[in-house]
Amino acid sequence: MRNFWQCCGSSIGIAQGAGCGKYLAQWMVHGQAEINMREFDPRRFGAYADNEYTRAKSFDDYENMFATPLPGEERDAGRPNRTTPLYETLKARGAVHTEAFGWERPKWFSPDGRQEEPGFRRNNVFGIVAGECRAVREHVGVMDLSSFAKCDVSGPDAPALLDRITANRMPRGPGGLVLTHMLSADGMIEGEVTITHLADDRFFVLSGVATELEVLDKLVQSVRDGEDVTTANVTDDYGMLVVAGPKSRELLARLTDADLANDRFPWLTGQQIDIAGVPCRALRVNYVGELGWELHAPMAQLAKLYDAIWNAGGDFAIADFGAYAVNSLRMEKAYRGLGSELTNEITLIEADMARFVAFDKGDFIGKKATQSRQDSQLSTRLVYAEVDAGDSDILGGEPVFQGSDVVGVCTSGGYGHVVRKSLAFAYVDPQFSDPGTVLEVQILGERYPLRTLGEPAYDPQNTKMRG
Ligand SMILES: Cc1cc2nc3c(=O)[nH]c(=O)nc-3n(C[C@H](O)[C@H](O)[C@H](O)COP(=O)(O)OP(=O)(O)OC[C@H]3O[C@@H](n4cnc5c(N)ncnc54)[C@H](O)[C@@H]3O)c2cc1C
C-alpha cells in the first residue's frame, strides 16, 4: 500500500528506541533511510510467515537467544515451509537444504548422509563442495533455484516504467535481457533485477529470493497516474533449474528441437522453448560464469524437466550442485551480491559497477546522483581480493588493516575451489583500492595478507559464458 509504514518484528528495546524512530522517519519523509535497515523492513518476511511459522520461529529464537550461531548451522523450526516439487527427490540424493525467504534451497549434497560440522573454519563439506564446483566448470551441473523472485510486467507503459526505475539500458528488443539496478533518488542501490523482454510489451523481471516483496512494491508503486501497466507476482508459478557447464548445450540439445547454437541463442538472450516437452522460458545467463541456461518452467512440471535433464546427462557426468558451490563459483567470477556488496548505503560507483549505468539513456531514478558521485571524491570503494587465508575463509564483516589502521571491511567471500584461491570483497579507503595493493585482513584474531585483484580470478574475458 502507498503511504503505509510498519515498524514491527523487532523485540521491544530496539523497536522503541530512538534510532528505530529516526530511520523510520527518514524512510517516511525521504523514501529511504540513510543506513541499511533491511533487518527491520517488514518485507523481509512474506506471506509464508504465517501464524504457525512465526510461533515456531519465535520459540526457537528465545531458546537460542544467548547461543552463538555458527556458520553452516541450520535451524529447523518452522521448516520446511516453501518447497518445490523436487524437494524430496533432491533430499533422497543427499541434498542438505538451507532456508531463504521461507524456501528450502539445496546447499550441498552429502554423498553418504553425513551432516555438516558447523564452525568458522573449513570443515567436512569443503572437499565435497570442491567436487560440485569442478563438475560445473568441467562438465555440467544442475541446480533447483526456483526460489528466485519472478514478476510478469506487461502493458503499453511497461517499457517506460521499467526504463525509468532501472539504471541500465533496456533490452534491445524481444529476446533481449539485461542485468540492471533499481536506485533511490540519491543513487543508492535498492534492488538488482534481470529483465527479459518476452514479446511486444511483456517483460519477465527476476530478482533475488529475499527481495520478492521489495521489487514487487517498487514495480507497483512506481506506476504513474494514467499509466497502463500490470504486474503479476509469478514466483510460485514458475520453478527454475540452472543447467550450467561446458556440456550444457550438448545435453539440452538432446531434449529440444530449438537451435541452441551460439548465433541462434546467444549469451544474454531468452527464448520460449520446449525441453523434454516442458514449456520453458530459457535464459542464457547464470551466476556461476559458465555456458548455461536458466530454465523457468511451470512449477507443476519441474520434476519432469529435472528427470529428463538428469537422464540425458549421464554421459556428461552431470552433477547436482548447491548454494555453497554457487558462492564459490560467483566469487571466482567476482559477481557482487545484493545485500552484501550492493546495499542502499552505496551507489554503483563505490561498487565499481559504473558499466551497468547507461548515462546516455534518458532520465531514470537516481541518474543525477550517480553522475555526481562519479565526479566526486569517494570515501569508500569496493575491491576484489585474494587472501592468503589459513583454514578459514572470509564470511563478511572482517576488518581490513593497513599497518595498525583499519581501512576497510569485508562484505563477503569464499574459497574459489577451481582457481584454488581464497577470495573476498571488501570496501576500503579508495587510496588502497589499486590492483596489487597488499593489505591485511583479520580472521578469527589472526592477520592474513590480502591482495587486491584487477580482474576476476576465473575467465576474466567471459569466454566460457559467451562460448
Ligand atoms: C546488554 C543489553 C541487552 C539488550 N538486549 C536487547 C534485546 O535483546 N532486544 C531488544 O530489543 N533490545 C535490547 N536492548 C535494548 C536496545 O539495545 C536499545 O533499546 C536500543 O539499542 C536503543 O537504540 P537507539 O538507536 O535508540 O540507541 P543506541 O543503540 O544506544 O544508539 C545511540 C548511538 O548514539 C551514539 N551517540 C551518543 N552520543 C553521541 C554524540 N554526542 N554524538 C554522536 N553519537 C552519539 C552512541 O554511540 C550510539 O551508537 C539491550 C540493551 C542492552 C544494554
The ligand as an ORCA input file, in Angstrom:
! r2SCAN-3c Opt
* xyz 0 1
  C      23.001     -5.517     27.403
  C      21.797     -5.073     26.611
  C      20.982     -6.043     26.042
  C      19.872     -5.659     25.309
  N      19.105     -6.626     24.706
  C      18.076     -6.248     23.936
  C      17.318     -7.224     23.229
  O      17.597     -8.419     23.302
  N      16.292     -6.829     22.449
  C      15.974     -5.522     22.356
  O      15.053     -5.188     21.621
  N      16.654     -4.569     22.999
  C      17.705     -4.891     23.774
  N      18.418     -3.915     24.430
  C      17.980     -2.510     24.293
  C      18.382     -1.933     22.926
  O      19.746     -2.220     22.681
  C      18.152     -0.425     22.910
  O      16.833     -0.160     23.272
  C      18.404      0.147     21.539
  O      19.716     -0.152     21.106
  C      18.206      1.636     21.535
  O      18.515      2.102     20.223
  P      18.884      3.575     19.910
  O      19.243      3.630     18.451
  O      17.787      4.471     20.381
  O      20.146      3.927     20.810
  P      21.617      3.302     20.797
  O      21.624      1.952     20.161
  O      22.131      3.473     22.171
  O      22.382      4.254     19.790
  C      22.763      5.552     20.154
  C      24.029      5.889     19.381
  O      24.350      7.271     19.501
  C      25.733      7.384     19.697
  N      25.959      8.673     20.393
  C      25.680      9.019     21.662
  N      26.028     10.292     21.881
  C      26.513     10.765     20.710
  C      27.031     12.045     20.315
  N      27.086     13.078     21.122
  N      27.444     12.159     19.031
  C      27.384     11.131     18.185
  N      26.901      9.921     18.516
  C      26.482      9.744     19.764
  C      26.107      6.180     20.525
  O      27.484      5.890     20.390
  C      25.223      5.096     19.894
  O      25.853      4.489     18.775
  C      19.553     -4.271     25.166
  C      20.372     -3.317     25.746
  C      21.478     -3.696     26.460
  C      22.359     -2.625     27.065
*
